[in-house]
Amino acid sequence: MDATISVYTGCAGGYVGGGGVHPALIDAVRESLSAAKEAGRLRDGFVARCGDDIGLICLHGGPRGSLDALAFEAFTQARAVAVRLAQHGSDNGGVRIERAELTLVSRASEPVLVFLSDKAGPATWNPYLYRMFADPFTTPSLVSDPGVSEGFRFVLGAGESYDLPEDLHVFLRAAGLEARCVTRVVSRATGATVAVASDGGDPVLIVRCEAPFPAVGEILEAFAFPFVAGDGHPLLPVSTNEESGSRCDGPPRAIGLGFQVAGDRLIGPRDMLADPAFDGARRTARAAADYIGRQGPFARRASEAAAESLSL
């Protein structure tokens, strides 16, 4: 069965500053989602939050235009509640909505991971996508699985593409040194899109897993090391119970939600980054964030030095 997963994120207002979302705003979006399901506008959905952003995860089969309208209606309702509760930033005009979308033909088992971020910045997912789909030390199936070992095509925002592993060095220059955002990854073995990423300030990432693609554990292994996010601070992988920031509204953080697509249903989510195995990454990210944060107005130079030292 053909299905599309669309993920929308937006900030309707921050709860006690810019680090969290008031439960009443989540309830407003859930009400919109429930009404849309009853009206047949989508198959299934889930509402999440990361920092001061609300995430609307939709499973549908029709044209995206109706989903865009749904997201606008849902976030407009949340903004109205935020204004009534005098939430941070709720008087700044309309909600800026960010979106990522992945269309698939469902397999017998179709695991999909959705990653939401807060205050991370554009191109945040570049090093993680590289590790997931091009680094055999993170993804051993790049060596052991014939389908995965055919490699992946990385598509950047401007439309140019790089076939890895052949184009590895020029790709790393574009996605690394030049920080041009990877927006899509395509399996060279099947031609299917296996990952999509948005390129805004709080980017979204959607990833398909398991053969003929990398396994769930291989995808998650990319988060065992906290790469520097687009704003120059390390990305902190957290559970859904720790998604709200407070120290300088940060550091930037990411949550991971795991779903099984089963016909017209999203089974889940499972909290994928709650595993204590990521505690080492969290310690490293917090230590790097402390180091950079204490530099004050010299933080940019400090973040560059921290990134260089962490890579050694």
Contacts in CASP RR format, 6 or more apart in sequence:
PFRMAT RR
TARGET T0000
AUTHOR 0000-0000-0000
METHOD contacts of the structure
MODEL  1
MDATISVYTGCAGGYVGGGGVHPALIDAVRESLSAAKEAGRLRDGFVARC
GDDIGLICLHGGPRGSLDALAFEAFTQARAVAVRLAQHGSDNGGVRIERA
ELTLVSRASEPVLVFLSDKAGPATWNPYLYRMFADPFTTPSLVSDPGVSE
GFRFVLGAGESYDLPEDLHVFLRAAGLEARCVTRVVSRATGATVAVASDG
GDPVLIVRCEAPFPAVGEILEAFAFPFVAGDGHPLLPVSTNEESGSRCDG
PPRAIGLGFQVAGDRLIGPRDMLADPAFDGARRTARAAADYIGRQGPFAR
RASEAAAESLSL
1 105 0 8 1.000
1 106 0 8 1.000
1 263 0 8 1.000
2 61 0 8 1.000
2 103 0 8 1.000
2 104 0 8 1.000
2 105 0 8 1.000
2 106 0 8 1.000
3 43 0 8 1.000
3 59 0 8 1.000
3 60 0 8 1.000
3 61 0 8 1.000
3 103 0 8 1.000
3 104 0 8 1.000
3 105 0 8 1.000
3 106 0 8 1.000
3 261 0 8 1.000
3 263 0 8 1.000
4 59 0 8 1.000
4 60 0 8 1.000
4 61 0 8 1.000
4 62 0 8 1.000
4 64 0 8 1.000
4 101 0 8 1.000
4 102 0 8 1.000
4 103 0 8 1.000
4 104 0 8 1.000
5 57 0 8 1.000
5 58 0 8 1.000
5 59 0 8 1.000
5 101 0 8 1.000
5 102 0 8 1.000
5 103 0 8 1.000
5 104 0 8 1.000
5 112 0 8 1.000
5 114 0 8 1.000
5 206 0 8 1.000
5 261 0 8 1.000
6 57 0 8 1.000
6 58 0 8 1.000
6 60 0 8 1.000
6 64 0 8 1.000
6 67 0 8 1.000
6 99 0 8 1.000
6 100 0 8 1.000
6 101 0 8 1.000
7 55 0 8 1.000
7 56 0 8 1.000
7 57 0 8 1.000
7 58 0 8 1.000
7 99 0 8 1.000
7 100 0 8 1.000
7 101 0 8 1.000
7 114 0 8 1.000
7 116 0 8 1.000
7 204 0 8 1.000
7 206 0 8 1.000
8 55 0 8 1.000
8 56 0 8 1.000
8 58 0 8 1.000
8 67 0 8 1.000
8 71 0 8 1.000
8 75 0 8 1.000
8 97 0 8 1.000
8 98 0 8 1.000
8 99 0 8 1.000
9 50 0 8 1.000
9 53 0 8 1.000
9 54 0 8 1.000
9 55 0 8 1.000
9 56 0 8 1.000
9 97 0 8 1.000
9 98 0 8 1.000
9 99 0 8 1.000
9 116 0 8 1.000
9 198 0 8 1.000
9 202 0 8 1.000
9 204 0 8 1.000
10 53 0 8 1.000
10 54 0 8 1.000
10 55 0 8 1.000
10 75 0 8 1.000
10 95 0 8 1.000
10 96 0 8 1.000
10 97 0 8 1.000
10 98 0 8 1.000
10 202 0 8 1.000
11 52 0 8 1.000
11 53 0 8 1.000
11 54 0 8 1.000
11 89 0 8 1.000
11 95 0 8 1.000
11 96 0 8 1.000
11 202 0 8 1.000
12 21 0 8 1.000
12 25 0 8 1.000
12 54 0 8 1.000
12 75 0 8 1.000
12 78 0 8 1.000
12 79 0 8 1.000
12 81 0 8 1.000
12 82 0 8 1.000
12 87 0 8 1.000
12 90 0 8 1.000
12 95 0 8 1.000
13 21 0 8 1.000
13 22 0 8 1.000
13 25 0 8 1.000
13 52 0 8 1.000
13 78 0 8 1.000
13 79 0 8 1.000
13 82 0 8 1.000
13 87 0 8 1.000
13 88 0 8 1.000
13 89 0 8 1.000
13 90 0 8 1.000
14 20 0 8 1.000
14 21 0 8 1.000
14 22 0 8 1.000
14 52 0 8 1.000
14 82 0 8 1.000
14 87 0 8 1.000
14 88 0 8 1.000
14 89 0 8 1.000
14 90 0 8 1.000
15 21 0 8 1.000
15 22 0 8 1.000
15 25 0 8 1.000
15 52 0 8 1.000
15 87 0 8 1.000
15 88 0 8 1.000
15 244 0 8 1.000
16 88 0 8 1.000
17 52 0 8 1.000
17 88 0 8 1.000
17 249 0 8 1.000
18 51 0 8 1.000
18 52 0 8 1.000
18 88 0 8 1.000
18 89 0 8 1.000
18 249 0 8 1.000
19 51 0 8 1.000
19 52 0 8 1.000
19 118 0 8 1.000
19 244 0 8 1.000
19 245 0 8 1.000
19 246 0 8 1.000
19 249 0 8 1.000
19 250 0 8 1.000
20 49 0 8 1.000
20 51 0 8 1.000
20 52 0 8 1.000
20 243 0 8 1.000
20 244 0 8 1.000
20 245 0 8 1.000
21 49 0 8 1.000
21 51 0 8 1.000
21 52 0 8 1.000
21 53 0 8 1.000
21 54 0 8 1.000
21 244 0 8 1.000
22 81 0 8 1.000
22 82 0 8 1.000
22 85 0 8 1.000
22 87 0 8 1.000
24 81 0 8 1.000
24 85 0 8 1.000
25 54 0 8 1.000
25 78 0 8 1.000
25 81 0 8 1.000
25 82 0 8 1.000
25 87 0 8 1.000
26 47 0 8 1.000
26 49 0 8 1.000
26 54 0 8 1.000
26 78 0 8 1.000
28 74 0 8 1.000
28 77 0 8 1.000
28 78 0 8 1.000
28 80 0 8 1.000
28 81 0 8 1.000
29 47 0 8 1.000
29 54 0 8 1.000
29 55 0 8 1.000
29 56 0 8 1.000
29 74 0 8 1.000
29 75 0 8 1.000
29 77 0 8 1.000
29 78 0 8 1.000
30 47 0 8 1.000
31 77 0 8 1.000
32 70 0 8 1.000
32 73 0 8 1.000
32 74 0 8 1.000
32 77 0 8 1.000
33 42 0 8 1.000
33 45 0 8 1.000
33 47 0 8 1.000
33 56 0 8 1.000
33 58 0 8 1.000
33 70 0 8 1.000
33 74 0 8 1.000
36 42 0 8 1.000
36 70 0 8 1.000
37 43 0 8 1.000
37 44 0 8 1.000
37 45 0 8 1.000
41 60 0 8 1.000
41 66 0 8 1.000
41 67 0 8 1.000
41 70 0 8 1.000
42 58 0 8 1.000
42 59 0 8 1.000
42 60 0 8 1.000
42 67 0 8 1.000
42 70 0 8 1.000
43 59 0 8 1.000
43 60 0 8 1.000
43 61 0 8 1.000
43 263 0 8 1.000
43 264 0 8 1.000
43 265 0 8 1.000
44 58 0 8 1.000
44 59 0 8 1.000
44 264 0 8 1.000
44 265 0 8 1.000
44 266 0 8 1.000
45 56 0 8 1.000
45 57 0 8 1.000
45 58 0 8 1.000
45 59 0 8 1.000
45 266 0 8 1.000
46 57 0 8 1.000
46 257 0 8 1.000
46 259 0 8 1.000
46 266 0 8 1.000
46 268 0 8 1.000
46 269 0 8 1.000
47 54 0 8 1.000
47 55 0 8 1.000
47 56 0 8 1.000
47 57 0 8 1.000
48 54 0 8 1.000
48 55 0 8 1.000
48 57 0 8 1.000
48 114 0 8 1.000
48 116 0 8 1.000
48 240 0 8 1.000
48 255 0 8 1.000
48 257 0 8 1.000
48 269 0 8 1.000
49 55 0 8 1.000
49 243 0 8 1.000
50 116 0 8 1.000
50 117 0 8 1.000
50 118 0 8 1.000
50 202 0 8 1.000
50 243 0 8 1.000
50 253 0 8 1.000
50 254 0 8 1.000
50 255 0 8 1.000
51 118 0 8 1.000
51 119 0 8 1.000
51 243 0 8 1.000
51 244 0 8 1.000
51 245 0 8 1.000
51 253 0 8 1.000
52 88 0 8 1.000
52 118 0 8 1.000
52 249 0 8 1.000
53 116 0 8 1.000
53 118 0 8 1.000
53 202 0 8 1.000
54 75 0 8 1.000
54 78 0 8 1.000
55 116 0 8 1.000
56 71 0 8 1.000
56 74 0 8 1.000
56 75 0 8 1.000
57 114 0 8 1.000
57 257 0 8 1.000
57 259 0 8 1.000
57 266 0 8 1.000
58 67 0 8 1.000
58 70 0 8 1.000
58 71 0 8 1.000
59 261 0 8 1.000
59 264 0 8 1.000
59 265 0 8 1.000
59 266 0 8 1.000
60 67 0 8 1.000
64 101 0 8 1.000
68 99 0 8 1.000
71 97 0 8 1.000
71 99 0 8 1.000
72 97 0 8 1.000
75 95 0 8 1.000
75 97 0 8 1.000
76 94 0 8 1.000
76 95 0 8 1.000
78 95 0 8 1.000
79 90 0 8 1.000
79 93 0 8 1.000
79 94 0 8 1.000
79 95 0 8 1.000
82 89 0 8 1.000
82 90 0 8 1.000
83 90 0 8 1.000
83 91 0 8 1.000
98 198 0 8 1.000
98 200 0 8 1.000
98 201 0 8 1.000
98 202 0 8 1.000
98 203 0 8 1.000
98 204 0 8 1.000
99 198 0 8 1.000
99 204 0 8 1.000
100 196 0 8 1.000
100 197 0 8 1.000
100 198 0 8 1.000
100 203 0 8 1.000
100 204 0 8 1.000
100 205 0 8 1.000
100 206 0 8 1.000
101 196 0 8 1.000
101 206 0 8 1.000
102 112 0 8 1.000
102 193 0 8 1.000
102 195 0 8 1.000
102 196 0 8 1.000
102 206 0 8 1.000
102 208 0 8 1.000
103 193 0 8 1.000
104 110 0 8 1.000
104 112 0 8 1.000
104 192 0 8 1.000
104 193 0 8 1.000
104 208 0 8 1.000
104 261 0 8 1.000
105 192 0 8 1.000
106 261 0 8 1.000
106 263 0 8 1.000
109 210 0 8 1.000
109 260 0 8 1.000
110 208 0 8 1.000
110 260 0 8 1.000
110 261 0 8 1.000
110 262 0 8 1.000
111 208 0 8 1.000
111 209 0 8 1.000
111 210 0 8 1.000
111 216 0 8 1.000
111 258 0 8 1.000
111 259 0 8 1.000
111 260 0 8 1.000
111 261 0 8 1.000
112 206 0 8 1.000
112 207 0 8 1.000
112 208 0 8 1.000
112 209 0 8 1.000
112 258 0 8 1.000
112 259 0 8 1.000
112 260 0 8 1.000
112 261 0 8 1.000
113 205 0 8 1.000
113 206 0 8 1.000
113 207 0 8 1.000
113 209 0 8 1.000
113 216 0 8 1.000
113 219 0 8 1.000
113 220 0 8 1.000
113 256 0 8 1.000
113 257 0 8 1.000
113 258 0 8 1.000
113 259 0 8 1.000
113 272 0 8 1.000
114 204 0 8 1.000
114 205 0 8 1.000
114 206 0 8 1.000
114 256 0 8 1.000
114 257 0 8 1.000
114 258 0 8 1.000
114 259 0 8 1.000
114 269 0 8 1.000
115 125 0 8 1.000
115 204 0 8 1.000
115 205 0 8 1.000
115 206 0 8 1.000
115 207 0 8 1.000
115 254 0 8 1.000
115 255 0 8 1.000
115 256 0 8 1.000
115 257 0 8 1.000
116 202 0 8 1.000
116 204 0 8 1.000
116 254 0 8 1.000
116 255 0 8 1.000
116 256 0 8 1.000
116 257 0 8 1.000
117 124 0 8 1.000
117 202 0 8 1.000
117 203 0 8 1.000
117 204 0 8 1.000
117 205 0 8 1.000
117 229 0 8 1.000
117 235 0 8 1.000
117 252 0 8 1.000
117 253 0 8 1.000
117 254 0 8 1.000
118 202 0 8 1.000
118 243 0 8 1.000
118 245 0 8 1.000
118 250 0 8 1.000
118 252 0 8 1.000
118 253 0 8 1.000
118 254 0 8 1.000
119 201 0 8 1.000
119 202 0 8 1.000
119 229 0 8 1.000
119 231 0 8 1.000
119 249 0 8 1.000
119 250 0 8 1.000
119 251 0 8 1.000
119 252 0 8 1.000
119 253 0 8 1.000
120 201 0 8 1.000
120 202 0 8 1.000
120 203 0 8 1.000
120 229 0 8 1.000
120 230 0 8 1.000
120 231 0 8 1.000
120 235 0 8 1.000
120 252 0 8 1.000
120 253 0 8 1.000
120 254 0 8 1.000
121 200 0 8 1.000
121 201 0 8 1.000
121 202 0 8 1.000
121 203 0 8 1.000
121 229 0 8 1.000
121 230 0 8 1.000
121 231 0 8 1.000
121 252 0 8 1.000
122 179 0 8 1.000
122 181 0 8 1.000
122 199 0 8 1.000
122 200 0 8 1.000
122 201 0 8 1.000
122 203 0 8 1.000
122 230 0 8 1.000
123 175 0 8 1.000
123 176 0 8 1.000
123 179 0 8 1.000
123 180 0 8 1.000
123 181 0 8 1.000
123 182 0 8 1.000
123 199 0 8 1.000
123 230 0 8 1.000
124 203 0 8 1.000
124 229 0 8 1.000
124 230 0 8 1.000
124 235 0 8 1.000
124 252 0 8 1.000
125 181 0 8 1.000
125 182 0 8 1.000
125 197 0 8 1.000
125 203 0 8 1.000
125 205 0 8 1.000
126 175 0 8 1.000
126 176 0 8 1.000
126 179 0 8 1.000
126 181 0 8 1.000
126 182 0 8 1.000
127 176 0 8 1.000
127 222 0 8 1.000
127 227 0 8 1.000
128 205 0 8 1.000
128 222 0 8 1.000
128 223 0 8 1.000
128 227 0 8 1.000
129 154 0 8 1.000
129 182 0 8 1.000
129 185 0 8 1.000
129 195 0 8 1.000
129 197 0 8 1.000
129 205 0 8 1.000
129 222 0 8 1.000
130 154 0 8 1.000
130 171 0 8 1.000
130 172 0 8 1.000
130 175 0 8 1.000
131 138 0 8 1.000
131 139 0 8 1.000
131 221 0 8 1.000
131 222 0 8 1.000
132 138 0 8 1.000
132 139 0 8 1.000
132 185 0 8 1.000
132 195 0 8 1.000
132 207 0 8 1.000
132 214 0 8 1.000
132 218 0 8 1.000
132 219 0 8 1.000
132 222 0 8 1.000
133 139 0 8 1.000
133 142 0 8 1.000
133 151 0 8 1.000
133 152 0 8 1.000
133 154 0 8 1.000
133 164 0 8 1.000
133 185 0 8 1.000
133 194 0 8 1.000
133 195 0 8 1.000
133 214 0 8 1.000
134 142 0 8 1.000
134 151 0 8 1.000
134 152 0 8 1.000
134 154 0 8 1.000
134 164 0 8 1.000
134 165 0 8 1.000
134 168 0 8 1.000
135 142 0 8 1.000
136 142 0 8 1.000
136 143 0 8 1.000
138 218 0 8 1.000
138 221 0 8 1.000
138 222 0 8 1.000
139 148 0 8 1.000
139 214 0 8 1.000
139 218 0 8 1.000
139 219 0 8 1.000
139 221 0 8 1.000
140 218 0 8 1.000
141 148 0 8 1.000
141 149 0 8 1.000
141 211 0 8 1.000
141 214 0 8 1.000
141 215 0 8 1.000
141 218 0 8 1.000
142 148 0 8 1.000
142 149 0 8 1.000
142 151 0 8 1.000
142 214 0 8 1.000
143 149 0 8 1.000
145 211 0 8 1.000
145 212 0 8 1.000
147 187 0 8 1.000
147 189 0 8 1.000
147 211 0 8 1.000
147 212 0 8 1.000
148 189 0 8 1.000
148 211 0 8 1.000
148 212 0 8 1.000
148 213 0 8 1.000
148 214 0 8 1.000
150 187 0 8 1.000
150 188 0 8 1.000
150 189 0 8 1.000
151 163 0 8 1.000
151 164 0 8 1.000
151 165 0 8 1.000
151 187 0 8 1.000
151 188 0 8 1.000
151 189 0 8 1.000
152 163 0 8 1.000
152 164 0 8 1.000
152 185 0 8 1.000
152 186 0 8 1.000
152 187 0 8 1.000
152 188 0 8 1.000
152 194 0 8 1.000
153 161 0 8 1.000
153 162 0 8 1.000
153 163 0 8 1.000
153 164 0 8 1.000
153 185 0 8 1.000
153 186 0 8 1.000
153 188 0 8 1.000
154 161 0 8 1.000
154 162 0 8 1.000
154 164 0 8 1.000
154 171 0 8 1.000
154 175 0 8 1.000
154 182 0 8 1.000
154 184 0 8 1.000
154 185 0 8 1.000
155 161 0 8 1.000
155 182 0 8 1.000
155 183 0 8 1.000
155 184 0 8 1.000
155 185 0 8 1.000
155 186 0 8 1.000
156 162 0 8 1.000
156 174 0 8 1.000
156 175 0 8 1.000
156 180 0 8 1.000
156 181 0 8 1.000
156 182 0 8 1.000
156 183 0 8 1.000
157 180 0 8 1.000
157 181 0 8 1.000
157 182 0 8 1.000
157 183 0 8 1.000
157 199 0 8 1.000
158 180 0 8 1.000
160 174 0 8 1.000
162 170 0 8 1.000
162 171 0 8 1.000
162 174 0 8 1.000
163 188 0 8 1.000
164 171 0 8 1.000
174 180 0 8 1.000
175 181 0 8 1.000
175 182 0 8 1.000
179 230 0 8 1.000
181 197 0 8 1.000
181 199 0 8 1.000
181 203 0 8 1.000
182 197 0 8 1.000
183 196 0 8 1.000
183 197 0 8 1.000
183 198 0 8 1.000
183 199 0 8 1.000
184 193 0 8 1.000
184 195 0 8 1.000
184 196 0 8 1.000
184 197 0 8 1.000
185 193 0 8 1.000
185 194 0 8 1.000
185 195 0 8 1.000
185 196 0 8 1.000
186 192 0 8 1.000
186 193 0 8 1.000
186 194 0 8 1.000
187 193 0 8 1.000
187 194 0 8 1.000
187 212 0 8 1.000
187 213 0 8 1.000
189 212 0 8 1.000
190 212 0 8 1.000
192 208 0 8 1.000
193 208 0 8 1.000
194 207 0 8 1.000
194 208 0 8 1.000
194 213 0 8 1.000
195 205 0 8 1.000
195 206 0 8 1.000
195 207 0 8 1.000
195 208 0 8 1.000
196 205 0 8 1.000
196 206 0 8 1.000
197 203 0 8 1.000
197 204 0 8 1.000
197 205 0 8 1.000
197 206 0 8 1.000
198 204 0 8 1.000
198 205 0 8 1.000
207 219 0 8 1.000
209 215 0 8 1.000
209 216 0 8 1.000
209 217 0 8 1.000
209 219 0 8 1.000
210 216 0 8 1.000
216 272 0 8 1.000
220 272 0 8 1.000
220 273 0 8 1.000
220 275 0 8 1.000
223 237 0 8 1.000
223 254 0 8 1.000
223 273 0 8 1.000
223 278 0 8 1.000
223 281 0 8 1.000
224 277 0 8 1.000
224 278 0 8 1.000
224 280 0 8 1.000
224 281 0 8 1.000
225 281 0 8 1.000
225 284 0 8 1.000
225 310 0 8 1.000
226 234 0 8 1.000
226 235 0 8 1.000
226 236 0 8 1.000
226 237 0 8 1.000
226 281 0 8 1.000
226 282 0 8 1.000
226 284 0 8 1.000
226 285 0 8 1.000
226 288 0 8 1.000
227 234 0 8 1.000
227 235 0 8 1.000
228 234 0 8 1.000
228 235 0 8 1.000
228 303 0 8 1.000
228 306 0 8 1.000
228 307 0 8 1.000
228 310 0 8 1.000
229 235 0 8 1.000
229 252 0 8 1.000
230 252 0 8 1.000
231 252 0 8 1.000
232 292 0 8 1.000
232 300 0 8 1.000
232 303 0 8 1.000
232 307 0 8 1.000
233 250 0 8 1.000
233 251 0 8 1.000
233 252 0 8 1.000
233 288 0 8 1.000
233 289 0 8 1.000
233 292 0 8 1.000
233 293 0 8 1.000
233 303 0 8 1.000
234 251 0 8 1.000
234 252 0 8 1.000
234 284 0 8 1.000
234 285 0 8 1.000
234 288 0 8 1.000
234 289 0 8 1.000
234 292 0 8 1.000
234 306 0 8 1.000
234 310 0 8 1.000
235 251 0 8 1.000
235 252 0 8 1.000
235 253 0 8 1.000
235 254 0 8 1.000
235 285 0 8 1.000
236 250 0 8 1.000
236 251 0 8 1.000
236 252 0 8 1.000
236 253 0 8 1.000
236 254 0 8 1.000
236 282 0 8 1.000
236 285 0 8 1.000
236 286 0 8 1.000
236 289 0 8 1.000
237 253 0 8 1.000
237 254 0 8 1.000
237 256 0 8 1.000
237 273 0 8 1.000
237 278 0 8 1.000
237 281 0 8 1.000
237 282 0 8 1.000
237 285 0 8 1.000
238 253 0 8 1.000
238 254 0 8 1.000
238 255 0 8 1.000
238 273 0 8 1.000
238 282 0 8 1.000
239 255 0 8 1.000
239 271 0 8 1.000
239 273 0 8 1.000
239 274 0 8 1.000
240 255 0 8 1.000
240 256 0 8 1.000
240 257 0 8 1.000
240 271 0 8 1.000
240 274 0 8 1.000
241 271 0 8 1.000
241 274 0 8 1.000
242 253 0 8 1.000
243 253 0 8 1.000
243 255 0 8 1.000
245 253 0 8 1.000
247 289 0 8 1.000
248 293 0 8 1.000
250 289 0 8 1.000
251 285 0 8 1.000
251 286 0 8 1.000
251 289 0 8 1.000
254 273 0 8 1.000
255 271 0 8 1.000
255 273 0 8 1.000
256 269 0 8 1.000
256 271 0 8 1.000
256 272 0 8 1.000
256 273 0 8 1.000
257 268 0 8 1.000
257 269 0 8 1.000
257 270 0 8 1.000
257 271 0 8 1.000
257 272 0 8 1.000
258 268 0 8 1.000
258 269 0 8 1.000
258 270 0 8 1.000
258 272 0 8 1.000
259 266 0 8 1.000
259 267 0 8 1.000
259 268 0 8 1.000
259 269 0 8 1.000
259 270 0 8 1.000
260 266 0 8 1.000
260 267 0 8 1.000
260 268 0 8 1.000
261 267 0 8 1.000
284 310 0 8 1.000
288 306 0 8 1.000
288 310 0 8 1.000
291 302 0 8 1.000
291 306 0 8 1.000
292 299 0 8 1.000
292 302 0 8 1.000
292 303 0 8 1.000
292 306 0 8 1.000
293 299 0 8 1.000
293 302 0 8 1.000
295 301 0 8 1.000
295 302 0 8 1.000
END
